[in-house]
Amino acid sequence: MDSTLTSARPNEETPSLNRARRAALGSFAGAVVDWYDFLLYGITAALVFNREFFPQISPAMGTLAAFATFGVGFLFRPLGGVIFGHFGDRLGRKRMLMLTVWMMGGATALIGILPSFSSIGWWAPVLLVTLRAIQGFAVGGEWGGAALLSVESAPKNKKAFYSSGVQVGYGVGLLLSTGLVSLISQLTTDEQFLSWGWRIPFIFSIVLVIAALWVRNGMEESAEFEKQQQEKPEVKKRLPVMEALIQHPGAFLKIIALRLCELLTMYIVTAFALNYSTQNLGLPRELFLNIGLLVGGISCLTIPCFAWLADRFGRRRVYITGALIGTLSAWPFFMALEAQSVFWIVFFAIMLANIAHDMVVCVQQPMFTELFGARYRYSGAGVGYQVASVVGGGFTPFIAAALVTFSGGNWHSVAIYLLGGCLLSAATALLMKETSHS
């Protein structure tokens, strides 16, 4: 694609830029829906699900069970990456992206009307886990397609910036989900919130789905995929994901290691710390709900800014800087929690979830997709991204809660867990070559 852009005549440049902008907008819109739905579950699991769906066990075990259902969504993300990646590599990115939005929105709305344990007994957590699995399956196909469509349509040397909308969608989704939960929490009593208030944000997902489908309907297929389809394909003997594994086995390990910083910083700040601060420290739940709002709002500015810097000065340099900031902020964040110092809690939450996190995610789309060939890029990058989600993200709140439970409420092991993940990500990026200007 880069060669076609550089050799394009002036009258061809505008259609290419229009395609790039529509692809970026469509990827952003769908990402908002998928991440709103996915993150909303994590926030609600930390506040409600232990009592609504697991009331027959102790509060500590109920929390672990709620976070375990949160992790189930991540277990199904690789499967979504495989299935949607397979058909995305064969049939196109756009078709799959329309389907992922439908699936995610439908599953989320059904969670909003799901009866609690007191109404239907153990069927309630069973259905909850099933719908969470569907969420994970849908979002598993979302990132690969959205990232590819925006990266493959982007102008040369601006791939990080144009594809950053995928991650800005994460910030907007976090902002919307946290903001709506926070608003309803303030307008209802504890009893009302636990009874029906928490359901409203899930049902609201239907509105976002309709808006995203309208935006995505107007975007085009990526030029790179269309060019590949016009070429005479070789006889396909293997599935695209198998071809990606055989051709680039080390790429999957690199993606897992590179995503640790991103996943640990975000989920420890937005999901685990929300539960830990309310259950163990007696802090009001509004504190971390408001921190989530702040983080989501700031990320809408920091992610595209960091992406612009990455296109200008190199993706690897920006990534390593972010991972090291995460390493240095891990221990102070938990010290601030223990001291219950609101200023320092907010400060280090921003350092972890906006500076460290946003600096590493802003370059992931081009960095990960360029590790694979065009014929199996959706499968390779998508599956690698989602496998990393399972290893480093899905069970992060569960692992962190378990570490605290088994250490008698001590946070030191969780801080080491966070610090070690960020350090490994930095070391991995240090060993990679810079490709942004190649």
Secondary structure as GFF3:
##gff-version 3
##sequence-region A 1 438
A	DSSP	alpha_helix	2	6	.	.	.	ID=ss1
A	DSSP	alpha_helix	10	44	.	.	.	ID=ss2
A	DSSP	pi_helix	45	49	.	.	.	ID=ss3
A	DSSP	alpha_helix	50	52	.	.	.	ID=ss4
A	DSSP	alpha_helix	59	75	.	.	.	ID=ss5
A	DSSP	alpha_helix	77	91	.	.	.	ID=ss6
A	DSSP	alpha_helix	93	112	.	.	.	ID=ss7
A	DSSP	alpha_helix	117	120	.	.	.	ID=ss8
A	DSSP	alpha_helix	123	153	.	.	.	ID=ss9
A	DSSP	alpha_helix	159	163	.	.	.	ID=ss10
A	DSSP	alpha_helix	165	187	.	.	.	ID=ss11
A	DSSP	alpha_helix	190	192	.	.	.	ID=ss12
A	DSSP	pi_helix	193	197	.	.	.	ID=ss13
A	DSSP	alpha_helix	199	217	.	.	.	ID=ss14
A	DSSP	alpha_helix	223	230	.	.	.	ID=ss15
A	DSSP	alpha_helix	240	247	.	.	.	ID=ss16
A	DSSP	alpha_helix	249	267	.	.	.	ID=ss17
A	DSSP	pi_helix	268	272	.	.	.	ID=ss18
A	DSSP	alpha_helix	273	279	.	.	.	ID=ss19
A	DSSP	alpha_helix	285	313	.	.	.	ID=ss20
A	DSSP	alpha_helix	315	339	.	.	.	ID=ss21
A	DSSP	alpha_helix	342	350	.	.	.	ID=ss22
A	DSSP	pi_helix	351	356	.	.	.	ID=ss23
A	DSSP	alpha_helix	357	361	.	.	.	ID=ss24
A	DSSP	alpha_helix	364	369	.	.	.	ID=ss25
A	DSSP	three_ten_helix	374	376	.	.	.	ID=ss26
A	DSSP	alpha_helix	377	389	.	.	.	ID=ss27
A	DSSP	pi_helix	390	394	.	.	.	ID=ss28
A	DSSP	alpha_helix	396	406	.	.	.	ID=ss29
A	DSSP	alpha_helix	412	430	.	.	.	ID=ss30
###
